[in-house]
């Protein structure tokens, strides 16, 4: 974990030094995205989120580029039921996960002006301002009675502060006047369980990004 964090910082620092020497503009790629959570358990459904990011394309004239950057991503997950302890449970739970992300990707280009590319890399996420809302139900201990009908609730969900993982995607880069339009579907795979009290919450999602890259 520490090695991944240090590698990310080193690569981002290198990109800053490179940009100062080669270009008056630090970031040269700007994206917005729509994501859809990818969950493994049967009690959950996929929900939509969004994000945006800025990046620096290093070695942009070469076949292989290094693309570090900064992103904000908001993913949304829905659970039909989650445990709240021995004497209760939650139903119809919506979880919103906000992350500040530091990705470092390698992009392999094919073509000349109109390019197709493969892209993969690693990322480090910091979670912030996570929320959970739904309906809360409680049992009366020792009575054997069914749970209460429940009442709506909304609270802060304590998740692990740091996540890390891998991403893999494909895309196309289309020249338009003095910019490139980039369309990229990819998949972000968070390795760490952010929440693991009887139910587990991971941050994994498919994403469609649309970006503008400056020449």
Secondary structure, DSSP 8 states (H G I E B T S, - for coil): -HHHHHHHHHHHHHHHHHHHHH-S-S--EEEEEEEEE---STTEEE-EEEEEEEEEEETTTSSEEEEEEEEEEEEEEEEEEEE-STTEEEEEEEEEEEEEEEEEEEEEEEESSSEEEEEEEEEEEEE-S-EEEEEEEE--TTT-------EEEEEE----SEEEEEEEEEEEEEEETTEEEEEEEEEEEE-S-SEESSSEE--EEEEEEEEEEE-
